[in-house]
Amino acid sequence: MSTNRLESRIGALTLKNPVICGAGEHTMTAEAIRAALRQGAGAVVAKSTNESQAAKDQLDRTDYALLDGHWNPVPWHRAGAQDATLFCRSGLLQRGFDGWIDELATLDAEARASGSYVIPSLILSDLEQCARYAAQIEQAGLRVLEVNIGAPHGEEAAQGAIRLERDAERIGRIVARLRESTALPLWIKLTGQSEDVAGMAAAAQAGGADAVILMGRFMGFLPDLDTQRPLLGTNAAVGGGWALPLTARWISLTRRRVGPALPLIATNGARNGLDVARFLLAGAAATEMTSAVLTRGYAVLGDAIAELDDYLRARGQRVEDILGRAADSVETYQQQASRPGHWTQFAPDTD
Ligand SMILES: Cc1cc2nc3c(=O)[nH]c(=O)nc-3n(C[C@H](O)[C@H](O)[C@H](O)COP(=O)(O)O)c2cc1C
């Protein structure tokens, strides 16, 4: 048995720890990816790309607002950012595919030396092109492929630039086509904007996914009280620490639906190492952290690893000991012992 209590298995792959730096504007250059690797992340997912010029052009129209619990702006990289909500619209990498993939292959070779991974990410536009890119990524020597088929901006971006798939049958067919195109471990990232996230995950598994990443952010709309116009001028994706229980619920429901054999990876809501522990307990073998790194810096990753390690050490446990532990003991409302009169203490004061 390994001496590393943080080791986590994602199918055939072993991560040195379950803290993954998720894809975003902070993983768009070689130096940025190296900064995340230096913090000891189990893996770093590069900013996504695809063939759509409209998706690349959209990067020039991005905008971001970090907000407190009353929807007032919070400065980035300061106290308070940890609890803030990020409201933003994003676009895709503007670099050419061939040069980017060669650079990621070099970075992944560097990552291998420290027991980590650099993972390329595709966002679905045209399926056949996505399959060709997947094959090219394998040929370039990269070791894992992530494909996001549910980016929240799908319904706002130019037609077809970013596809947001919710239909289980289509998801099964898309994943099966990608599965044909590469033997790499295939991680499929799904939207949370669905009434049946577990059904989508089951379809991805049936199509041949090696792991499923749950779940993409929601779209929101926020009126600005000063301008009386929409904040940022548009609808935009929204996320915060408040999303953790929503994501954790779908992780645990998916574990129940498909069983523990399909590795689940959490995204959407983790802000520190204890949140990674929460996602482990819900059944996610690893957690991607994105907004926390973007808004507070790469040290968030190192801090999260240390926090998770402290949590496990204090309990004499390993990552594998707690995986799915809370999910497997969830009860229905009916199974709860009744506690007569318990609710009365919360009744509002009527004096
Ligand atoms: C500014 C920004 C850019 C993002 N870009 C990508 C991307 O290129 N590809 C992708 O799969 N997800 C992207 N995401 C989604 C994140 O990787 C992540 O799934 C999401 O933000 C929820 O996790 P979090 O609560 O840790 O931020 C982006 C998120 C943000 C905030």
The ligand as an SDF file (V2000), in Angstrom:
LIG
                    3D

 31 33  0  0  0  0  0  0  0  0999 V2000
  -13.6880   32.3900  -16.0790 C   0  0  0  0  0  0  0  0  0  0  0  0
  -13.9770   30.9260  -16.2490 C   0  0  0  0  0  0  0  0  0  0  0  0
  -13.5200   30.2540  -17.3810 C   0  0  0  0  0  0  0  0  0  0  0  0
  -13.7840   28.9090  -17.5460 C   0  0  0  0  0  0  0  0  0  0  0  0
  -13.3110   28.2650  -18.6620 N   0  0  0  0  0  0  0  0  0  0  0  0
  -13.5630   26.9370  -18.8210 C   0  0  0  0  0  0  0  0  0  0  0  0
  -13.0590   26.2430  -19.9390 C   0  0  0  0  0  0  0  0  0  0  0  0
  -12.3690   26.7810  -20.8010 O   0  0  0  0  0  0  0  0  0  0  0  0
  -13.3610   24.9220  -20.0510 N   0  0  0  0  0  0  0  0  0  0  0  0
  -14.1120   24.2640  -19.1290 C   0  0  0  0  0  0  0  0  0  0  0  0
  -14.3480   23.0630  -19.2790 O   0  0  0  0  0  0  0  0  0  0  0  0
  -14.5900   24.9040  -18.0410 N   0  0  0  0  0  0  0  0  0  0  0  0
  -14.3230   26.2080  -17.8730 C   0  0  0  0  0  0  0  0  0  0  0  0
  -14.7900   26.8510  -16.7580 N   0  0  0  0  0  0  0  0  0  0  0  0
  -15.5670   26.1060  -15.7620 C   0  0  0  0  0  0  0  0  0  0  0  0
  -14.6950   25.7070  -14.5930 C   0  0  0  0  0  0  0  0  0  0  0  0
  -13.6250   24.8670  -14.9690 O   0  0  0  0  0  0  0  0  0  0  0  0
  -15.5050   25.0340  -13.4660 C   0  0  0  0  0  0  0  0  0  0  0  0
  -16.0900   23.8380  -13.9530 O   0  0  0  0  0  0  0  0  0  0  0  0
  -16.5950   25.9400  -12.9020 C   0  0  0  0  0  0  0  0  0  0  0  0
  -16.1340   27.2650  -12.7480 O   0  0  0  0  0  0  0  0  0  0  0  0
  -17.1220   25.4390  -11.5460 C   0  0  0  0  0  0  0  0  0  0  0  0
  -16.1050   25.1900  -10.6150 O   0  0  0  0  0  0  0  0  0  0  0  0
  -15.6070   26.2720   -9.5170 P   0  0  0  0  0  0  0  0  0  0  0  0
  -16.7160   26.4380   -8.5270 O   0  0  0  0  0  0  0  0  0  0  0  0
  -14.3770   25.6310   -8.9110 O   0  0  0  0  0  0  0  0  0  0  0  0
  -15.2960   27.5190  -10.2470 O   0  0  0  0  0  0  0  0  0  0  0  0
  -14.5270   28.2120  -16.5700 C   0  0  0  0  0  0  0  0  0  0  0  0
  -14.9630   28.8800  -15.4260 C   0  0  0  0  0  0  0  0  0  0  0  0
  -14.6950   30.2150  -15.2450 C   0  0  0  0  0  0  0  0  0  0  0  0
  -15.1640   30.9040  -13.9970 C   0  0  0  0  0  0  0  0  0  0  0  0
  1  2  1  0
  2  3  1  0
  2 30  2  0
  3  4  2  0
  4  5  1  0
  4 28  1  0
  5  6  2  0
  6  7  1  0
  6 13  1  0
  7  8  2  0
  7  9  1  0
  9 10  1  0
 10 11  2  0
 10 12  1  0
 12 13  2  0
 13 14  1  0
 14 15  1  0
 14 28  1  0
 15 16  1  0
 16 17  1  0
 16 18  1  0
 18 19  1  0
 18 20  1  0
 20 21  1  0
 20 22  1  0
 22 23  1  0
 23 24  1  0
 24 25  2  0
 24 26  1  0
 24 27  1  0
 28 29  2  0
 29 30  1  0
 30 31  1  0
M  END
$$$$
